[in-house]
C-alpha cells in the first residue's frame, strides 16, 4: 500500500505521536509498503523551531526511508498563543499541500490531537478517493476541558463539531485504550468503526539503543547513584512537582538513601522554569535536569536507571495511559507510577512497579524507599514489566495490526 500520514508531529520531535508513527512507518516499510508523512517543522514541546529547520516555508526530506513533507507553521513564546498559531497555520498549509498532491495513495491516516489535523486528512482522503483512518490518542475537546486548559464555550463547540465531522468521514477510527473506544460509542460513533490499537514500544529498537553507551552529556551524573529517571515533557498535566516533593520527603525520612540516589529529569517544556525554581528553593542537590535528548539516549538511560518515573496530575478522565510507561517497562526496571486510571491498572496487571495516588509525594517517597531497601524486589518487578510489554505491547505487533486495519478500510 501507499500510505499517507498527516501528523502535526514527527521526529526529530520527542513525544508520543512522533514516536508512534515513526515506529509504525519503519515496520510498514519492512512489510513492503510506502510511507509519506505530511507534518510541520519540529518545535514540540518548547514551541521553538529546531535549528536546521528555521526560516523555511516548506521542506522535503527522507528520514530512514520515510518521505517527510514539512509544511509552514507559526509559533510564539506564549504557550496558548503558540499552540493556537501552530494548529491554525498547520491546518492551512497542510490542507493546501494535500489538496494539490499529484501522487496517489491507497489510504490516508490523520492522527490526533489536535483534532484539526483530521481536517486535512478529510481533504486528502476526498482528493485521493481513498479511505481515511483517524488515529486518536486523546479525545478532544473533552480531555482539555476536563484538565481546565480550555474553558471558552465557542472554542469547545468548534472542537466538538470538528471532531464529529471527522468521525463521520472516517472509514475506521483507531484509539489507544478501551476506555476511549467506549467513550466514542457513548457519543454515537458506530462501534464497528472503532478499534483499539494501543501505544507501545518497539522492543527491538529499544534494545538496540539501550545497549549503546550514554552520550557525553550524561557524564554529569553520579555513576554510583541509584537513579530515578523521568523522561518526557515538562508540562503541567504531568505534575512533575510531585517527583521533586518526593525527593524532598525522602531526604527527610531517609537521608542516607537520599544521598545515594539521584533524580534525573530528561526533557523540556513549559513547566521547566517552575521545576528548576522548586529545586533551587528546596535545595534538592540530588536532582539533575538533562534537557532534550535523542530517543536513543533516553532508552539507554531508562535501562541504566534504578527505577523509572511516570506522573500525572489528578484528572477527571481515567482512560489516559501515558505512552512512556511502555518504554519504562521495556527497560527491565521497575516503574513508579504517580497517577490514577487505566495506566495504573496496566502497571498492576503487569506486576511492573508501584502505583501511588496522583500528587501524593509522601506515598511516592515511600515507594522509592521501599525499592531502595529491597533492590531484589525492584529487579523482580522490572523483569515482570519487561516480559509483559514484550508479550502485549510490542509496537512491531501493533504496526501489523494497524496495517491489517488499513487493508480492511481500503477493501
C-alpha positions in Angstrom: 0.0 0.0 0.0 0.9 3.6 -0.5 0.2 5.3 2.9 -0.2 9.0 3.5 0.1 10.1 7.2 -0.9 13.6 8.3 0.6 14.4 11.7 1.5 17.7 13.3 4.4 15.9 15.0 7.2 13.8 13.6 10.9 13.2 14.5 13.2 14.8 15.5 10.5 15.9 17.9 10.0 13.9 21.0 6.7 12.7 22.4 4.0 10.0 21.8 2.7 10.9 18.3 6.2 11.3 16.8 7.4 8.1 18.2 4.2 6.1 17.4 4.2 6.9 13.7 7.9 6.8 13.2 8.0 3.2 14.6 4.9 2.2 12.6 6.4 3.6 9.4 9.6 1.5 10.0 7.6 -1.7 10.3 5.4 -0.8 7.3 8.4 -0.1 5.2 9.8 -3.6 6.1 6.5 -5.1 5.0 6.8 -3.5 1.6 4.5 -0.5 2.0 5.4 3.1 1.0 5.0 5.8 3.6 4.8 9.6 3.2 4.2 11.9 6.1 2.9 15.4 5.9 3.9 17.3 9.0 5.1 20.6 10.4 8.5 21.9 11.3 9.8 20.4 14.6 9.1 22.6 17.6 7.4 20.5 20.3 7.3 20.8 23.2 9.2 24.1 23.6 7.4 26.0 20.8 10.7 27.0 19.2 11.5 25.5 15.7 14.6 23.4 15.9 17.9 24.5 14.5 18.4 23.4 10.9 14.7 23.9 10.1 14.2 27.6 10.7 13.4 30.3 8.1 11.8 27.8 5.7 8.3 27.8 4.2 8.4 24.1 3.2 10.8 21.3 3.1 11.0 17.7 1.8 13.4 15.2 3.4 13.9 11.4 3.8 14.1 10.1 7.4 15.0 6.4 7.5 13.1 5.6 4.3 10.1 7.8 5.1 9.3 10.6 2.8 8.7 13.6 5.0 6.9 16.7 3.6 7.1 19.7 6.1 4.6 22.5 5.9 4.8 26.0 7.1 3.8 26.8 10.7 3.9 29.8 13.1 4.9 29.5 16.7 5.1 32.0 19.6 6.7 32.1 23.0 3.4 32.3 25.0 2.1 28.8 25.3 -1.6 29.3 24.5 -0.8 31.6 21.6 1.9 29.2 20.3 -0.4 26.3 20.2 -3.2 28.3 18.6 -0.9 29.7 15.9 0.7 26.3 15.2 -2.7 24.5 14.9 -4.2 27.2 12.7 -1.2 27.6 10.3 -0.6 23.8 10.0 -4.3 23.3 9.2 -4.0 25.9 6.3 -0.6 24.8 5.0 -1.2 21.1 5.2 -4.6 21.3 3.6 -3.2 23.2 0.7 -0.4 20.7 0.4 -2.6 17.6 0.3 -5.1 19.3 -2.0 -2.6 19.7 -4.8 -0.7 16.5 -4.4 -0.3 14.6 -7.7 0.9 11.4 -6.2 -1.7 8.8 -5.5 -2.2 7.0 -2.2 -4.3 3.9 -1.1 -5.1 5.1 2.4 -4.9 8.3 4.4 -4.2 8.4 8.2 -4.7 11.5 10.3 -3.5 11.4 13.9 -5.0 13.5 16.7 -4.7 15.5 19.0 -5.2 18.1 17.9 -8.4 17.1 16.0 -7.8 19.9 13.5 -5.2 17.6 11.9 -8.2 15.5 10.9 -9.5 18.2 8.5 -6.5 18.0 6.1 -6.9 14.2 6.4 -10.6 14.5 5.3 -9.5 16.7 2.3 -6.7 14.3 1.4 -9.0 11.3 1.5 -11.5 13.1 -0.7 -8.8 14.3 -3.1 -7.3 10.8 -3.3 -10.6 8.9 -3.3 -9.1 6.9 -0.5 -10.4 5.8 2.9 -9.5 7.9 6.0 -8.3 6.2 9.2 -8.5 8.6 12.1 -6.0 7.8 14.9 -6.9 9.2 18.3 -4.6 9.3 21.3 -6.8 11.6 23.4 -10.5 12.7 22.9 -10.7 16.4 22.3 -12.1 18.7 23.4 -13.1 16.5 26.4 -9.5 15.9 27.6 -8.5 19.6 27.6 -11.8 20.7 29.1 -11.5 18.3 32.0 -7.9 19.3 32.6 -9.0 23.0 32.8 -6.9 24.1 29.8 -10.0 25.0 27.7 -12.9 27.0 29.0 -14.1 29.1 26.1 -17.6 27.8 25.1 -17.2 28.9 21.5 -13.9 27.0 21.1 -15.4 24.0 22.8 -18.3 23.9 20.4 -15.9 24.4 17.5 -13.7 21.5 18.5 -16.7 19.3 19.2 -18.2 20.0 15.7 -14.8 19.4 14.1 -14.4 16.1 15.8 -17.8 14.8 14.9 -17.3 15.8 11.3 -14.1 13.8 11.2 -15.7 10.8 12.9 -18.4 10.7 10.2 -15.9 11.0 7.4 -13.6 8.3 8.7 -13.8 4.7 7.4 -12.0 3.5 10.5 -11.1 5.0 13.9 -8.1 3.7 15.9 -7.9 4.5 19.6 -5.2 3.7 22.2 -7.4 2.5 25.1 -10.6 0.5 25.6 -11.9 3.5 27.6 -11.7 5.8 24.6 -13.5 3.2 22.5 -16.3 3.0 24.9 -16.5 6.8 25.1 -16.8 7.2 21.3 -19.6 4.7 21.3 -21.3 6.6 24.0 -21.3 9.7 21.8 -22.9 7.7 18.9 -19.8 6.8 16.9 -20.6 3.4 15.4 -18.8 0.7 17.3 -17.9 -1.2 14.1 -15.7 1.8 13.1 -13.6 1.9 16.3 -10.7 -0.4 17.1 -8.2 -0.4 19.9 -4.6 -0.2 18.7 -2.7 0.8 21.9 0.5 2.7 22.3 3.5 0.5 22.9 7.3 0.3 22.4 9.4 -1.0 19.6 11.2 -3.6 21.7 13.9 -4.4 19.1 14.7 -0.7 18.6 14.7 -0.2 22.4 17.1 -3.0 22.9 19.4 -1.8 20.2 19.6 1.8 21.6 19.7 0.7 25.2 22.9 -1.3 24.6 24.7 1.8 23.5 26.8 3.9 25.9 25.3 7.1 27.2 26.3 10.3 25.4 28.9 12.6 26.9 26.2 14.9 28.3 25.3 12.2 30.9 28.8 12.3 32.4 27.5 14.9 34.9 25.5 12.1 36.6 26.9 10.2 39.7 27.9 6.8 38.3 27.4 5.2 41.8 23.9 6.6 42.4 20.6 4.8 42.3 18.9 6.8 39.6 15.2 7.6 39.5 14.5 8.8 35.9 11.7 10.7 34.3 11.9 11.2 30.5 9.3 13.3 28.7 7.6 16.6 28.6 7.9 19.1 31.4 4.3 20.0 31.2 1.7 21.0 33.8 -0.5 18.0 33.2 2.4 15.7 34.0 2.6 17.1 37.6 6.3 16.7 37.9 6.5 18.7 41.1 5.4 15.5 42.9 8.7 13.9 42.0 10.7 16.8 43.5 8.5 16.8 46.6 9.0 13.1 47.0 12.8 13.6 46.7 12.5 16.2 49.5 10.4 13.8 51.6 12.9 11.0 51.1 15.7 13.4 52.3 13.7 14.0 55.5 12.8 10.4 56.3 15.9 8.5 54.9 18.8 11.0 54.4 21.3 8.2 53.7 19.1 6.7 51.0 18.5 10.2 49.5 22.3 10.8 49.3 22.8 7.5 47.5 20.1 8.4 45.0 19.8 10.8 42.0 16.6 12.1 40.4 17.1 12.7 36.7 14.6 14.6 34.6 15.2 14.4 30.9 13.2 16.7 28.5 11.9 20.2 28.1 8.6 22.0 28.3 6.6 25.0 29.7 6.9 23.9 33.3 10.7 23.7 33.2 11.4 27.1 34.9 9.0 26.3 37.7 10.6 23.0 38.3 14.1 24.5 38.4 12.8 27.1 40.8 11.4 24.4 43.1 14.7 22.6 43.1 16.6 25.7 44.0 14.2 26.8 46.6 14.2 23.4 48.4 17.9 22.9 47.8 17.5 19.5 46.2 21.1 18.8 45.4 20.4 15.3 44.0 18.1 16.4 41.2 19.6 16.8 37.7 17.9 18.3 34.7 19.3 16.9 31.4 17.3 18.8 28.8 16.1 17.4 25.5 17.9 14.3 24.4 17.7 11.9 21.4 15.4 9.0 21.8 18.3 6.5 21.7 19.9 8.2 24.7 16.6 8.2 26.6 16.3 4.4 26.0 19.8 3.8 27.2 19.2 5.9 30.3 16.0 4.2 31.2 17.7 0.8 31.0 20.6 2.0 33.3 18.3 3.5 35.9 17.4 2.0 39.3 13.7 2.8 38.7 11.7 5.0 36.2 9.1 7.6 37.0 5.7 8.5 35.4 3.4 11.0 36.8 0.1 12.8 36.0 -1.8 15.4 37.9 -5.3 14.4 39.3 -7.7 14.4 36.3 -11.3 13.5 35.7 -10.8 11.0 32.9 -9.5 7.6 33.8 -8.7 6.3 30.3 -5.4 8.1 29.7 -2.4 5.8 29.6 0.9 7.7 29.2 2.8 6.1 26.4 6.0 6.4 28.3 5.0 3.6 30.6 5.7 1.1 27.8 9.2 2.3 27.3 9.8 2.3 31.1 8.6 -1.4 31.2 10.8 -2.3 28.3 13.8 -1.1 30.3 13.5 -4.0 32.7 13.5 -1.6 35.6 10.5 -1.0 37.9 8.0 1.8 37.2 6.9 4.2 39.9 3.5 5.5 38.6 2.1 8.5 40.4 -1.3 8.7 38.7 -4.8 7.2 38.6 -6.8 5.4 36.0 -6.1 2.8 33.3 -2.3 3.4 33.3 -2.1 2.3 36.9 -4.2 -0.8 36.2 -1.7 -1.7 33.4 1.2 -1.4 35.9 -0.6 -3.5 38.4 -1.6 -6.2 35.9 2.0 -6.4 34.7 3.4 -6.5 38.2 5.8 -3.9 36.8 6.1 -1.5 39.7 4.3 0.5 42.3 1.2 2.8 41.8 0.7 5.7 44.1 -2.1 8.3 44.1 -1.6 11.3 41.9 0.1 14.3 43.6 0.9 12.2 46.7 4.5 12.9 47.4 4.6 11.0 50.7 3.4 7.8 49.0 5.8 8.2 46.2 8.7 8.8 48.6 7.7 5.7 50.5 7.6 3.7 47.2 11.2 4.9 46.4 12.3 4.0 49.9 10.8 0.5 49.6 12.7 -0.2 46.4 16.0 1.2 47.7 15.7 -1.1 50.8 14.8 -4.1 48.7 16.6 -4.0 45.4 15.8 -7.6 44.7 12.1 -6.7 44.6 13.0 -3.8 42.2 14.7 -6.4 39.9 11.7 -8.7 40.0 9.2 -6.0 39.2 11.4 -4.7 36.4 11.7 -8.2 34.9 7.9 -8.8 35.2 7.1 -5.5 33.4 9.6 -6.3 30.7 8.0 -9.7 30.0 4.5 -8.1 30.0 5.3 -5.4 27.5 7.2 -7.8 25.1 4.1 -10.1 25.1 1.4 -7.4 24.9 2.7 -4.0 23.7 5.5 -4.6 21.2 4.9 -1.9 18.6 6.0 -4.2 15.8 2.9 -6.4 16.5 0.7 -3.3 16.8 2.0 -2.0 13.5 1.0 -5.2 11.8 -2.5 -4.9 13.3 -2.7 -1.3 12.1 -1.7 -2.4 8.6 -4.5 -5.0 8.7 -6.9 -2.3 9.7 -5.8 -0.1 6.8 -6.2 -3.0 4.3 -9.7 -3.7 5.6 -10.5 0.0 5.3 -9.3 0.0 1.7 -11.4 -3.0 0.7 
